Structures are given as structure tokens and as C-alpha cells.
Amino acid sequence: MAEQGADHWDVLIVGAGLSGIGAAVHLQQASPGQRWALLEARNTLGGTWDLFRYPGVRSDSDMHTLGYRFKPWTDAQAIASGPAILRYLQDTVAEHGLAPHMRYGQRVRRARWRDDDGVWHVDVHATEDAPPRHWRCRFLILACGYYRYDQGHQPDFPGQAQFEGRLVHPQHWPTDLAVRGQRVVVVGSGATAMTLVPALAQQGAQVTLLQRSPTYVVSRPSVDRMAQALQRHLPARLAHGLTRWKNILLGQYIYRLARRRPQRLRTLLQRGVRHALGPDFDVERHFSPRYAPWDQRLCLVPDGDLFKVLRRGQAQVLTDEIATFTAHGLQLRSGQTLEADVVVSATGLELLAFGGIELEVNGQAIHPGQSLSYRGLMLAGVPNLVYVMGYTNAAWTLRSDLVSQYACRLLRHMHQQQLNRCMAPIPTPWPATAGWADFSSGYILRSLDQFPRQGHDSPWRVRQSYLHELLSLRWGRLNDGVLRFS
């Protein structure tokens, strides 16, 4: 155990969003003797679900899989709103008594490992200009997510300075923005754009979805009727477990179908859109992407809300490109003029590896983008550190839970065997590597060089498969011939 004191800990967790709160619960349950704290840069918990305040913000996965395995989701709405997810996280903290361990307004800027004392030296800043406070821990869990919180992706559109209306990014939604009676153009084709269009239409705006290229959109009921039926007749945990597994297996089936028979899935998805929008809608132009299904995430629209506002004439969709902003709207490449009072730039996210924390091992800077990932949760050559990354093809929390449980297994093994250090050594020779995600989404491609590389074989390869990782991370051998303890 690390030296005791106000800033000396066995484990530090960084980040109080879905991943960090889940890691804290697992750690408290699996290792009750550990002395730990959770550091959060912002002044409140929730991460993404507190940061994003745009109209209609919601999950893009069902809450039976995005929620924790240990805490049943019992609300009727399985596709949940942002505020409902935030309440779920707040309830988790209260139920498990995590509050005394949480430290808000504590931004981790640098973490340095030294072999001579076998601990991480962590520099924590309370404000931007404050001198660092120095914390020490034996084990570090980075649960920072991968979004950059201070800014989203904002292209520099031609002529945007002459626009006399309001240009808004969803990540920083203004509280004073009233859209009733306004002409609103939402620029983008991802999940945020698909969420905003029906929400803004319901607020009384006349909305245009302007997309440079289409994406795959699928309607799904917001209420899981099977889950509701099971909850009426079974204990909450059992009902939650059965619903969770039903949704896991369905998601895995759809992903495998996309990889093995992409044209078949493309046909099914487009058939669903045609049924929702009617025979007169140009589905080929507006909802037929150039890429194969699951090369990017499918956009989920609960209860077909996007399709409903399109059919009612409360919104329209245009597939075109911006030539230039004008004083009163947009000039498109096709020559069409689009008048607007508000333009919402739903153009994506900026990613940030490990919350921008500078890592050092024995004075040597560690650059995540030049590092090799061990099982998608440790860096080769970096001791006593686990980072939490979710799935790109399924609910984030499915994997974050597995990673947290794996970290707890490591800690328990080290405690039982009186070991101080675990590390995946840098392999020799260095294997052929690829980017951390096999995905063509813009926000992924823009950030590939920031994140750890992966190899082509286990344990250096990250498998985007919950079923495979359930076996390897929850029950697989820790002493796998690669990971070293000392």
C-alpha cells in the first residue's frame, strides 16, 4: 500500500463520467481495503451527460447496455434523454456512497512514474493558473473518455463572418437561444444532427438538415416492451440482465451482418427508411451513404421522430455543400440559396487522448499515438496504468465495465501476491500496427494519430467484440506470458 497521507493513495481514478463512476463502484466492491480518490476537472459529475445541453440530447444506445451491469435501468424510456442519464449517474454515486471519494475542480495535467519509489507522481491543478498540487498513487486509472470538452469540431466556413444570424455549436448551446418561428439550418449528418432536427421542430422552428453526404438511419422504439414485461414479473436485476443480453446479442448480430453481408443490411436499412417516409421521398439521395453499414455508427432515431417531422413538413433535408455563408443564410454548391436565422454547426467532435494528460516514465515522455496498446487498456512499457475506452460498434459502457473489472483483478492479484508493479513490456520486434479504430467517421480519422496503436494479433489487438472480451478480460489469465509482475 502507498505511503499514507492527504495526497497519497493506492489508486487514483481520473474522470467522473460513465467510465470513472463505474470504475469507482467496481473498485469499491472488489477491493474495499484500497485507499482511493476520483479526480474530476469540472465542478460536477456526469462528463458528457452534464456537458451536452442541446435540445433533445439523448443516448445513441439503449440504456440496458449503456447503463451499468450492476445497476438496472428501470425507466420506461430505453433511449434516454441526457437529463435522465445524468440522474442515473447521480443515483449511482449516492447509492454506493462515492461522494466522499470525489474531488471536483481538479484537473490532472501531468503524471510521472518513477521506478525508484514505484509510484505515480500526479500534478493536479485547481484552476488554469494555480500552481500544481502533487498527489501520489500506486495505480492510475484514466477514465477521461475521449472527447475534448473545451471545443467541438468547427470548420472555418467560407464567408461565415458576414452571416448576420447566430452560428451555434451544439457542444456549447446558448441558454438564451429561442428558435420558435426561426429558420434554423442544422449542418451535419451524425447523431447530434439527427437528434437536433426533431427537437428544434418541436420547439416551433422551421428546420433544414443540410448534409454533405448521407448516413444510415434506423428507427427503434424508445420503449423496450420486452423489458417492461420482464420488469412486471421478475426481480429487477434478473429482468435487467435478460434485457441486456437480448440487446447485446441483437447488436452483435447486426454488426456481424454488416461485416459479412453489407449489401443485405443496406437493403434492410433503406427499406425501413422508405417505409417511414413514403414512396415520394428521395431516399436514394438523402439516406443512401457511399460507405458500407457500420463503417460509421448507425444513427438511431427513437420512434422515428426524425421521419415524422420530415413527413409533416416541419423539417426538410438537403444533401449539398456550402459554397459560402451570406448575410442572411447559405449559398450552396448547387446554386440554391438557403435563408437562415440560426445555423447550427453539428459538424462533430474533437477527440483528446487521455484527457490531454502528459505522461512520463522515468523522465521519458510517453506519447500515446506512438505507443502500443496492450488489450486496448494498457500501454506497452508503462507500469501500473489502465485507461478506459469503450466500443465503437456498441454501447460504451459494455467495455468500460470490462476494463474496470480487469483493473480490479490486477489490483487484487498484486495485493494477494505482494507485488508492486505490473507492465506489458514493449515487444521486440515491434509488431506491424494499425490505428485504434477501424472506422471511417470524420472525428475518428482526424484523431487517429493521437491514440495508441494496435497490433494485428492478441494481446496487442483490440477486438470490437463484447463476447470475446467478456471471456478474455473478465475470466482470462492475467499471467498470459506477456504481462509482467514484479
C-alpha positions as CSV (number, residue, x, y, z in Angstrom):
1,M,0.0,0.0,0.0
2,A,1.2,3.5,-0.8
3,E,2.6,5.8,1.9
4,Q,-0.4,7.2,3.8
5,G,-1.2,10.9,3.8
6,A,-3.5,13.6,2.5
7,D,-2.3,13.2,-1.1
8,H,-1.0,9.6,-1.0
9,W,-3.3,6.9,-2.5
10,D,-3.4,3.4,-3.6
11,V,-5.5,4.2,-6.6
12,L,-6.4,7.4,-8.4
13,I,-9.3,7.4,-10.9
14,V,-9.4,10.4,-13.4
15,G,-12.8,11.4,-14.7
16,A,-16.3,11.4,-13.2
17,G,-18.4,10.4,-16.2
18,L,-19.8,7.0,-17.1
19,S,-16.4,5.3,-17.1
20,G,-15.0,6.8,-13.9
21,I,-18.1,6.3,-11.8
22,G,-18.3,2.7,-13.0
23,A,-14.6,2.2,-12.2
24,A,-15.1,3.6,-8.7
25,V,-18.0,1.2,-8.0
26,H,-16.1,-1.8,-9.2
27,L,-13.0,-0.8,-7.2
28,Q,-15.0,-0.2,-4.0
29,Q,-16.8,-3.6,-4.4
30,A,-13.7,-5.7,-5.4
31,S,-11.0,-4.0,-3.2
32,P,-12.7,-2.5,-0.1
33,G,-9.2,-2.1,1.5
34,Q,-7.9,0.2,-1.2
35,R,-7.4,3.9,-0.4
36,W,-8.6,5.7,-3.5
37,A,-9.9,9.0,-4.9
38,L,-11.7,10.1,-8.0
39,L,-10.4,13.4,-9.6
40,E,-12.7,15.4,-11.9
41,A,-11.6,18.5,-13.8
42,R,-15.1,20.0,-14.0
43,N,-17.1,21.1,-10.9
44,T,-19.7,18.4,-11.2
45,L,-20.1,14.7,-12.2
46,G,-21.6,13.3,-15.4
47,G,-19.0,14.0,-18.1
48,T,-20.7,14.1,-21.5
49,W,-24.1,13.9,-19.9
50,D,-23.6,17.1,-18.0
51,L,-21.6,18.9,-20.7
52,F,-24.1,18.5,-23.6
53,R,-27.2,20.6,-23.1
54,Y,-28.5,21.0,-26.7
55,P,-32.2,20.3,-27.3
56,G,-33.2,16.7,-27.4
57,V,-29.8,15.3,-26.2
58,R,-30.1,11.6,-25.7
59,S,-28.3,8.3,-25.8
60,D,-27.5,6.7,-29.1
61,S,-27.6,3.2,-27.4
62,D,-30.3,1.7,-25.3
63,M,-29.8,2.2,-21.6
64,H,-29.9,-1.5,-20.8
65,T,-26.5,-1.7,-22.4
66,L,-25.3,1.8,-21.9
67,G,-26.2,1.5,-18.3
68,Y,-24.1,-0.4,-15.8
69,R,-24.4,-4.2,-15.3
70,F,-24.6,-3.7,-11.6
71,K,-27.4,-1.0,-11.7
72,P,-30.6,-2.0,-13.5
73,W,-32.2,0.6,-15.8
74,T,-35.9,0.7,-14.8
75,D,-37.2,3.8,-16.6
76,A,-39.7,3.2,-19.4
77,Q,-37.6,5.1,-21.9
78,A,-34.8,2.8,-23.0
79,I,-33.5,5.5,-25.4
80,A,-33.0,8.0,-22.6
81,S,-32.6,11.8,-22.5
82,G,-29.4,13.4,-21.3
83,P,-31.0,14.6,-18.1
84,A,-32.3,11.1,-17.3
85,I,-28.8,9.6,-17.8
86,L,-27.4,12.3,-15.5
87,R,-29.9,11.4,-12.8
88,Y,-28.9,7.8,-13.2
89,L,-25.3,8.7,-12.6
90,Q,-26.1,10.8,-9.6
91,D,-28.2,8.0,-8.2
92,T,-25.3,5.6,-8.7
93,V,-22.9,7.9,-6.7
94,A,-25.5,8.2,-3.9
95,E,-26.3,4.5,-3.7
96,H,-22.7,3.5,-3.5
97,G,-21.5,6.2,-1.2
98,L,-18.9,7.5,-3.6
99,A,-19.2,11.3,-2.8
100,P,-16.6,11.3,0.0
101,H,-14.0,10.0,-2.5
102,M,-14.7,12.5,-5.3
103,R,-12.7,15.7,-5.8
104,Y,-14.1,18.2,-8.2
105,G,-12.3,21.1,-10.0
106,Q,-9.1,19.0,-10.0
107,R,-7.5,18.9,-13.5
108,V,-4.7,16.4,-13.9
109,R,-2.0,17.9,-16.2
110,R,0.9,15.5,-15.8
111,A,1.6,12.1,-14.4
112,R,5.2,10.8,-13.9
113,W,6.2,7.3,-12.9
114,R,9.5,6.7,-11.1
115,D,10.9,3.2,-10.7
116,D,12.9,4.3,-7.6
117,D,9.8,4.7,-5.5
118,G,7.3,2.7,-7.5
119,V,4.5,5.3,-7.6
120,W,2.9,7.8,-9.9
121,H,3.5,11.5,-9.2
122,V,0.4,13.3,-10.4
123,D,0.3,17.1,-10.9
124,V,-3.2,18.4,-10.2
125,H,-4.4,22.0,-10.9
126,A,-7.4,23.5,-9.2
127,T,-7.6,26.4,-11.7
128,E,-5.8,27.2,-15.0
129,D,-3.2,29.4,-13.4
130,A,-2.9,27.7,-10.0
131,P,0.3,26.0,-9.0
132,P,0.1,22.2,-9.1
133,R,-0.8,20.1,-6.1
134,H,1.3,16.9,-6.1
135,W,-0.5,13.7,-5.5
136,R,1.0,10.2,-5.4
137,C,-0.6,6.9,-6.1
138,R,0.4,3.3,-6.7
139,F,-2.0,2.7,-9.5
140,L,-3.6,5.1,-12.0
141,I,-6.9,4.6,-13.9
142,L,-7.6,7.1,-16.7
143,A,-11.4,7.2,-17.3
144,C,-11.4,10.5,-19.1
145,G,-13.4,9.4,-22.1
146,Y,-12.1,10.7,-25.5
147,Y,-14.0,13.9,-26.2
148,R,-12.3,17.3,-26.0
149,Y,-14.6,19.2,-23.6
150,D,-13.5,22.8,-24.3
151,Q,-14.4,22.7,-28.0
152,G,-16.1,20.7,-30.7
153,H,-15.0,20.4,-34.3
154,Q,-15.8,23.7,-36.0
155,P,-14.9,24.1,-39.7
156,D,-14.0,27.6,-40.9
157,F,-16.8,28.0,-43.4
158,P,-16.2,30.4,-46.3
159,G,-17.8,33.8,-45.6
160,Q,-19.1,32.9,-42.2
161,A,-18.0,36.3,-40.8
162,Q,-20.6,38.1,-42.9
163,F,-23.5,36.0,-41.5
164,E,-25.8,38.2,-39.5
165,G,-27.7,35.4,-37.7
166,R,-26.4,33.2,-35.0
167,L,-23.8,30.4,-35.6
168,V,-24.0,27.8,-32.8
169,H,-22.1,24.7,-32.0
170,P,-24.2,22.0,-30.1
171,Q,-21.4,21.4,-27.6
172,H,-21.8,25.0,-26.3
173,W,-25.5,25.5,-26.7
174,P,-26.5,29.0,-25.6
175,T,-29.2,29.2,-22.9
176,D,-30.8,32.2,-24.4
177,L,-31.5,30.8,-27.8
178,A,-35.2,30.7,-28.7
179,V,-36.0,29.1,-32.0
180,R,-39.8,29.4,-32.3
181,G,-40.6,30.9,-35.7
182,Q,-36.9,30.9,-36.7
183,R,-35.4,29.4,-39.8
184,V,-32.8,27.0,-38.5
185,V,-30.2,25.1,-40.6
186,V,-28.5,22.2,-38.9
187,V,-25.3,21.4,-40.7
188,G,-24.2,17.8,-40.3
189,S,-25.3,14.2,-40.7
190,G,-24.3,12.4,-37.5
191,A,-26.2,11.5,-34.3
192,T,-26.3,15.1,-33.0
193,A,-27.8,16.5,-36.2
194,M,-30.4,13.7,-36.2
195,T,-31.3,14.5,-32.6
196,L,-31.5,18.3,-33.1
197,V,-33.8,18.3,-36.1
198,P,-36.9,16.8,-34.4
199,A,-36.2,18.6,-31.1
200,L,-35.9,22.0,-32.8
201,A,-39.0,21.3,-34.9
202,Q,-41.0,20.5,-31.8
203,Q,-39.9,23.9,-30.4
204,G,-41.5,25.7,-33.3
205,A,-38.5,26.2,-35.7
206,Q,-38.6,25.6,-39.4
207,V,-35.7,23.3,-39.7
208,T,-33.4,22.2,-42.6
209,L,-31.0,19.4,-42.2
210,L,-28.1,20.2,-44.5
211,Q,-25.7,17.3,-45.0
212,R,-22.7,16.9,-47.2
213,S,-23.3,13.2,-47.5
214,P,-26.0,10.8,-46.1
215,T,-25.6,8.5,-43.2
216,Y,-27.5,5.3,-42.3
217,V,-30.5,6.0,-40.1
218,V,-32.6,3.4,-38.3
219,S,-35.8,3.8,-36.2
220,R,-36.1,2.0,-33.0
221,P,-38.9,2.1,-30.3
222,S,-37.9,4.3,-27.3
223,V,-39.7,1.9,-25.0
224,D,-38.4,-1.7,-24.8
225,R,-41.7,-3.7,-24.4
226,M,-39.9,-6.9,-23.6
227,A,-38.0,-5.1,-20.8
228,Q,-41.3,-3.6,-19.5
229,A,-42.9,-7.1,-19.4
230,L,-39.9,-8.7,-17.7
231,Q,-39.8,-5.9,-15.0
232,R,-43.5,-6.6,-14.2
233,H,-42.9,-10.3,-13.5
234,L,-39.3,-10.7,-12.5
235,P,-36.8,-9.2,-9.9
236,A,-35.2,-6.0,-11.3
237,R,-31.7,-7.5,-11.6
238,L,-32.9,-10.6,-13.5
239,A,-35.1,-8.5,-15.8
240,H,-32.3,-6.1,-16.5
241,G,-29.8,-9.0,-17.2
242,L,-32.2,-10.7,-19.6
243,T,-32.9,-7.5,-21.5
244,R,-29.3,-6.5,-21.5
245,W,-28.3,-9.8,-23.1
246,K,-31.1,-9.7,-25.6
247,N,-29.8,-6.3,-26.8
248,I,-26.2,-7.3,-26.7
249,L,-26.8,-10.3,-28.9
250,L,-29.0,-8.3,-31.3
251,G,-26.4,-5.6,-31.6
252,Q,-23.6,-8.2,-32.3
253,Y,-25.8,-9.9,-34.9
254,I,-26.4,-6.7,-36.8
255,Y,-22.7,-5.8,-36.7
256,R,-21.7,-9.2,-38.0
257,L,-24.4,-9.0,-40.7
258,A,-22.9,-5.6,-41.7
259,R,-19.4,-7.1,-42.0
260,R,-20.4,-10.4,-43.7
261,R,-23.4,-9.3,-45.9
262,P,-23.2,-5.5,-46.1
263,Q,-25.5,-5.2,-49.1
264,R,-28.2,-7.2,-47.3
265,L,-28.1,-4.9,-44.3
266,R,-28.0,-1.8,-46.6
267,T,-31.2,-3.1,-48.3
268,L,-32.9,-3.6,-45.0
269,L,-32.0,-0.2,-43.6
270,Q,-33.1,1.6,-46.7
271,R,-36.4,-0.4,-46.8
272,G,-37.1,0.9,-43.3
273,V,-36.5,4.5,-44.3
274,R,-38.7,4.2,-47.4
275,H,-41.5,2.7,-45.3
276,A,-41.2,5.6,-42.8
277,L,-41.0,8.4,-45.4
278,G,-43.3,7.1,-48.1
279,P,-42.7,6.4,-51.8
280,D,-42.3,10.1,-52.9
281,F,-39.3,10.8,-50.7
282,D,-35.9,10.7,-52.5
283,V,-34.3,8.0,-50.2
284,E,-31.5,7.3,-52.7
285,R,-30.2,10.9,-52.5
286,H,-30.7,11.7,-48.8
287,F,-30.4,8.3,-47.0
288,S,-28.1,6.1,-49.1
289,P,-24.5,6.6,-48.0
290,R,-21.5,5.8,-50.1
291,Y,-19.9,3.7,-47.4
292,A,-21.0,0.2,-46.1
293,P,-23.1,-0.1,-43.0
294,W,-21.1,0.1,-39.7
295,D,-18.1,1.7,-41.4
296,Q,-19.5,4.5,-39.3
297,R,-22.0,4.3,-36.5
298,L,-25.7,3.9,-37.4
299,C,-27.8,6.9,-36.4
300,L,-30.6,5.8,-34.1
301,V,-33.9,7.8,-34.2
302,P,-36.3,6.7,-31.4
303,D,-39.8,6.1,-32.6
304,G,-38.9,7.5,-36.0
305,D,-39.0,11.1,-34.7
306,L,-36.8,12.5,-37.5
307,F,-39.0,10.8,-40.1
308,K,-42.2,12.2,-38.6
309,V,-41.1,15.8,-38.7
310,L,-39.9,15.3,-42.3
311,R,-43.3,13.9,-43.4
312,R,-45.2,16.6,-41.6
313,G,-43.2,19.3,-43.4
314,Q,-41.8,20.7,-40.1
315,A,-38.3,19.9,-41.5
316,Q,-36.6,19.2,-44.7
317,V,-33.3,17.5,-45.7
318,L,-30.9,18.7,-48.3
319,T,-27.8,16.9,-49.5
320,D,-25.5,19.6,-50.7
321,E,-22.4,21.5,-49.8
322,I,-21.9,25.0,-48.5
323,A,-20.3,27.3,-51.1
324,T,-20.3,30.3,-48.8
325,F,-22.2,32.0,-46.0
326,T,-24.2,35.1,-46.9
327,A,-25.5,37.8,-44.7
328,H,-28.9,36.0,-44.4
329,G,-28.0,32.4,-44.9
330,L,-26.1,30.0,-47.1
331,Q,-25.2,29.7,-50.8
332,L,-25.0,26.0,-51.7
333,R,-22.7,24.4,-54.4
334,S,-25.8,23.5,-56.4
335,G,-26.7,27.2,-56.7
336,Q,-29.6,27.0,-54.2
337,T,-29.9,29.8,-51.6
338,L,-30.9,28.8,-48.1
339,E,-32.1,31.6,-45.8
340,A,-31.4,31.1,-42.1
341,D,-31.8,33.0,-38.8
342,V,-29.7,30.3,-37.0
343,V,-27.1,27.9,-38.3
344,V,-26.2,25.0,-36.0
345,S,-22.8,23.6,-36.8
346,A,-23.4,19.9,-35.8
347,T,-20.1,19.1,-37.5
348,G,-18.7,16.7,-35.0
349,L,-16.4,16.3,-32.1
350,E,-12.7,16.8,-31.4
351,L,-11.1,13.9,-29.6
352,L,-8.4,14.1,-26.9
353,A,-6.4,11.1,-25.8
354,F,-6.2,10.6,-22.0
355,G,-7.7,14.0,-21.3
356,G,-4.5,15.6,-22.6
357,I,-2.5,14.4,-19.6
358,E,1.3,14.4,-20.1
359,L,2.7,11.0,-19.2
360,E,6.3,10.3,-18.3
361,V,8.1,7.1,-17.3
362,N,11.5,7.6,-15.6
363,G,11.8,11.0,-17.2
364,Q,10.9,9.7,-20.7
365,A,7.8,11.4,-22.3
366,I,5.2,8.9,-23.4
367,H,3.2,9.9,-26.5
368,P,0.0,7.8,-26.7
369,G,-0.1,8.0,-30.5
370,Q,3.4,6.4,-30.7
371,S,2.6,3.7,-28.1
372,L,1.4,0.2,-28.5
373,S,-1.9,-0.8,-26.8
374,Y,-2.0,-4.0,-24.7
375,R,-5.6,-5.4,-24.7
376,G,-6.8,-1.9,-25.5
377,L,-6.3,-0.9,-21.9
378,M,-2.6,-0.5,-21.1
379,L,0.4,1.0,-22.8
380,A,3.4,-1.2,-23.5
381,G,6.3,0.0,-21.3
382,V,4.1,1.9,-18.9
383,P,3.6,0.4,-15.4
384,N,0.5,0.4,-13.2
385,L,-1.7,2.3,-15.6
386,V,-5.1,1.3,-17.1
387,Y,-7.0,3.5,-19.5
388,V,-10.7,3.1,-20.2
389,M,-12.0,3.1,-23.8
390,G,-15.4,1.8,-24.8
391,Y,-16.6,0.2,-28.1
392,T,-17.2,2.0,-31.3
393,N,-19.7,-0.6,-32.5
394,A,-21.7,-1.0,-29.3
395,A,-22.6,0.8,-26.1
396,W,-19.5,2.4,-24.5
397,T,-20.2,1.1,-21.0
398,L,-20.2,-2.6,-22.1
399,R,-16.4,-2.3,-22.5
400,S,-15.7,0.3,-19.8
401,D,-17.2,-2.1,-17.3
402,L,-15.0,-4.9,-18.5
403,V,-11.9,-2.8,-18.4
404,S,-12.7,-1.6,-14.8
405,Q,-13.2,-5.2,-13.7
406,Y,-9.9,-6.2,-15.3
407,A,-8.1,-3.4,-13.4
408,C,-9.7,-4.6,-10.2
409,R,-8.5,-8.2,-10.9
410,L,-4.9,-6.8,-11.4
411,L,-5.0,-4.9,-8.2
412,R,-6.4,-7.9,-6.2
413,H,-3.7,-10.2,-7.7
414,M,-0.9,-7.7,-6.9
415,H,-2.2,-7.3,-3.3
416,Q,-2.5,-11.1,-2.8
417,Q,0.9,-11.8,-4.2
418,Q,2.5,-8.8,-2.6
419,L,3.5,-7.4,-5.9
420,N,4.2,-3.7,-6.6
421,R,4.2,-3.4,-10.4
422,C,2.6,-4.8,-13.5
423,M,3.5,-3.8,-17.0
424,A,3.3,-5.1,-20.6
425,P,6.9,-4.7,-21.9
426,I,7.5,-3.2,-25.3
427,P,7.7,-6.2,-27.6
428,T,10.7,-6.9,-29.7
429,P,10.5,-6.7,-32.7
430,W,7.8,-4.0,-32.7
431,P,4.7,-5.6,-34.5
432,A,3.0,-4.3,-37.5
433,T,0.4,-1.9,-36.3
434,A,-2.9,-0.2,-37.2
435,G,-5.0,2.7,-35.9
436,W,-7.0,2.2,-32.7
437,A,-10.4,2.1,-34.5
438,D,-11.4,0.6,-37.9
439,F,-13.9,3.4,-38.5
440,S,-14.3,6.0,-41.3
441,S,-16.1,8.6,-39.2
442,G,-14.5,12.1,-39.6
443,Y,-14.0,12.5,-35.8
444,I,-12.1,9.2,-35.7
445,L,-9.9,9.9,-38.8
446,R,-9.0,13.3,-37.6
447,S,-7.6,11.9,-34.4
448,L,-6.1,8.5,-35.2
449,D,-2.6,9.7,-34.6
450,Q,-3.4,10.8,-31.0
451,F,-4.4,7.4,-29.7
452,P,-2.4,4.2,-29.1
453,R,-1.6,1.9,-32.0
454,Q,-2.8,-1.7,-32.0
455,G,-1.2,-4.8,-33.5
456,H,-2.8,-7.5,-35.6
457,D,-2.6,-10.3,-33.1
458,S,-3.6,-10.8,-29.4
459,P,-2.9,-9.3,-26.9
460,W,-2.0,-6.2,-28.9
461,R,-5.2,-6.3,-30.9
462,V,-8.4,-4.7,-29.7
463,R,-11.4,-6.9,-30.7
464,Q,-14.6,-4.9,-31.1
465,S,-16.5,-7.9,-29.6
466,Y,-18.1,-7.9,-26.2
467,L,-18.5,-11.7,-26.3
468,H,-14.8,-12.3,-26.9
469,E,-13.6,-9.7,-24.4
470,L,-16.1,-10.9,-21.8
471,L,-14.1,-14.2,-21.8
472,S,-10.6,-12.6,-22.0
473,L,-11.0,-9.6,-19.7
474,R,-13.3,-11.0,-17.0
475,W,-12.1,-14.6,-16.9
476,G,-8.9,-14.8,-18.9
477,R,-5.5,-15.5,-17.3
478,L,-3.6,-12.4,-16.0
479,N,-0.3,-14.3,-16.4
480,D,-0.7,-14.6,-20.2
481,G,3.1,-14.7,-21.0
482,V,3.2,-11.0,-21.8
483,L,2.1,-9.1,-18.8
484,R,4.9,-9.0,-16.2
485,F,4.6,-8.5,-12.4
486,S,7.4,-7.6,-10.0
